Amino acid sequence: MIVLDSSFLIGFYNDRDSHHSIALPLMDRFLAGEWGRGLLLEYVFLEVTTVLLSRRDHAVAAQVGRILLDDDDLEFGPCSDLFLEAMQGFSNQTGTN
């Protein structure tokens, strides 16, 4: 199992990020199972979606958030009882950012 870091996920999902080209082959290796399942902690998830919201827009942040939560290759590590409710509210917003 590998713990996923926000800089890797942001680099992968944001094609404008300076680390995007480095993150692409690393994601291929992860998806090929080279390091086992991924552990995605709530704090990392929150940082990824917050950065994507500020650097891209609400639609990108919400879409990536949903992809990460629905991914069978990831085990999500919640840190708060309020997370799922808050994520649902965020996903349902229409952002103008």
C-alpha positions in Angstrom: 0.0 0.0 0.0 1.2 3.5 -0.8 0.0 6.8 0.8 -0.9 9.3 -1.9 0.4 12.8 -1.6 -1.4 16.0 -2.7 1.4 17.3 -4.9 1.3 14.1 -6.9 -2.4 14.1 -7.4 -2.5 17.9 -8.2 0.3 17.4 -10.7 -1.6 14.6 -12.3 -5.1 16.2 -12.5 -3.9 19.7 -13.3 -2.4 19.8 -16.8 -1.2 23.3 -16.1 0.9 22.2 -13.1 4.7 22.2 -13.5 4.9 18.6 -12.3 2.2 17.3 -14.7 4.6 15.5 -17.0 6.3 13.8 -14.1 3.0 12.7 -12.5 1.7 11.0 -15.7 4.1 8.0 -15.8 3.9 7.7 -12.0 0.2 7.4 -12.2 0.6 4.7 -14.9 2.8 2.8 -12.5 0.4 3.2 -9.6 -2.5 2.0 -11.7 -0.5 -1.0 -12.9 -0.3 -2.0 -9.2 3.4 -1.5 -8.8 3.0 -0.1 -5.3 -0.3 -1.8 -4.3 -3.5 0.0 -3.3 -3.4 3.7 -2.6 -4.4 5.2 0.7 -6.0 8.6 0.4 -6.3 10.5 3.6 -9.1 13.0 4.0 -6.6 15.8 4.6 -4.8 15.0 1.3 -8.2 14.9 -0.5 -9.2 18.3 1.0 -5.9 19.9 -0.1 -6.2 18.5 -3.6 -9.7 19.7 -4.1 -8.9 23.1 -2.5 -5.9 23.7 -4.7 -7.8 22.6 -7.9 -10.6 24.9 -6.9 -8.2 27.9 -6.6 -6.0 27.1 -9.7 -8.7 25.7 -12.0 -12.4 25.9 -11.1 -15.2 24.4 -9.1 -16.1 21.9 -11.9 -12.6 20.5 -12.1 -12.3 20.3 -8.3 -15.7 18.5 -7.9 -15.0 16.1 -10.8 -11.6 15.1 -9.4 -13.0 14.8 -5.9 -15.7 12.4 -7.2 -13.1 10.4 -9.2 -10.9 10.0 -6.2 -13.8 8.9 -3.9 -15.2 6.4 -6.4 -11.8 4.9 -7.4 -11.6 1.2 -6.4 -7.8 1.4 -6.4 -7.9 3.8 -3.4 -8.8 3.3 0.2 -10.2 6.5 1.7 -9.1 7.4 5.2 -11.7 9.7 6.7 -10.6 11.9 9.5 -14.0 13.6 10.3 -17.5 12.4 10.7 -18.6 15.4 8.7 -16.6 14.7 5.6 -19.2 12.9 3.5 -21.9 15.5 4.2 -19.6 18.3 3.4 -18.4 16.7 0.2 -21.9 16.2 -0.9 -22.7 19.8 -0.4 -19.5 20.9 -2.3 -20.3 18.6 -5.2 -23.8 20.0 -5.5 -22.6 23.6 -5.7 -22.3 25.5 -8.9 -19.1 27.4 -8.7 -18.1 30.5 -10.5 -14.5 30.3 -9.5 
